[in-house]
Amino acid sequence: MNRYFLGTAAEGTWQWKDAYEAVEVALILYLRRKGLPQNPLLELQLLESLCPTHTRRSEEQLKLQQFSTPLP
């Protein structure tokens, strides 16, 4: 994210929510390309274990209680 946006989250160049959403889009594109796996639940659990957790939230997200829904 720092390289793409030419700055850091601390500098306000990007937000962690952007990073989480980019990972989610990448997962969807990956699954669309790969097709339905033999054991979909096992595959989703494996992919989820490789992703960052949504632990960093903006003040606005905390105020509005906006949380992402886990992949499974």
C-alpha positions as CSV (number, residue, x, y, z in Angstrom):
1,M,0.0,0.0,0.0
2,N,2.8,2.4,0.9
3,R,4.5,1.8,-2.5
4,Y,1.3,2.1,-4.5
5,F,0.0,5.3,-2.8
6,L,3.6,6.7,-2.3
7,G,3.0,7.3,1.4
8,T,1.9,5.6,4.6
9,A,-1.3,5.2,6.5
10,A,0.2,7.3,9.3
11,E,0.7,10.2,6.8
12,G,-3.0,9.8,5.8
13,T,-2.1,8.7,2.2
14,W,-4.3,5.6,2.6
15,Q,-6.5,4.0,5.2
16,W,-6.4,0.4,6.5
17,K,-10.0,0.0,5.3
18,D,-8.6,0.4,1.8
19,A,-6.1,-2.4,2.4
20,Y,-8.7,-4.7,3.8
21,E,-11.0,-4.1,0.9
22,A,-8.2,-4.7,-1.6
23,V,-7.5,-8.1,0.0
24,E,-11.2,-9.0,-0.2
25,V,-11.4,-8.1,-3.9
26,A,-8.2,-10.1,-4.6
27,L,-9.8,-13.1,-2.9
28,I,-12.9,-12.8,-5.0
29,L,-10.9,-12.5,-8.2
30,Y,-8.8,-15.5,-7.2
31,L,-11.8,-17.7,-6.4
32,R,-13.5,-16.7,-9.7
33,R,-10.4,-17.6,-11.7
34,K,-9.7,-20.9,-9.8
35,G,-13.3,-22.1,-9.8
36,L,-15.2,-24.1,-7.1
37,P,-12.7,-26.1,-5.0
38,Q,-13.3,-29.7,-3.9
39,N,-13.9,-28.6,-0.3
40,P,-15.1,-25.0,-0.4
41,L,-15.3,-24.5,3.3
42,L,-11.8,-25.8,3.9
43,E,-10.4,-23.6,1.1
44,L,-12.2,-20.5,2.5
45,Q,-10.8,-21.2,5.9
46,L,-7.3,-21.5,4.5
47,L,-7.6,-18.3,2.5
48,E,-9.0,-16.5,5.5
49,S,-6.0,-17.6,7.6
50,L,-3.7,-15.9,5.1
51,C,-5.5,-12.5,5.3
52,P,-4.9,-9.7,7.8
53,T,-7.5,-9.4,10.5
54,H,-9.7,-6.3,10.5
55,T,-8.2,-4.9,13.7
56,R,-7.5,-1.3,12.7
57,R,-10.5,0.9,12.5
58,S,-11.0,4.6,11.9
59,E,-12.6,6.8,14.5
60,E,-15.6,7.0,12.2
61,Q,-15.9,3.2,11.9
62,L,-15.7,2.9,15.7
63,K,-18.3,5.7,16.1
64,L,-20.7,4.0,13.7
65,Q,-19.8,0.5,14.7
66,Q,-18.9,-0.5,11.1
67,F,-17.3,-3.9,11.1
68,S,-16.5,-6.2,8.2
69,T,-18.3,-9.6,7.9
70,P,-15.8,-12.5,8.2
71,L,-15.4,-14.4,4.9
72,P,-17.1,-17.7,6.0
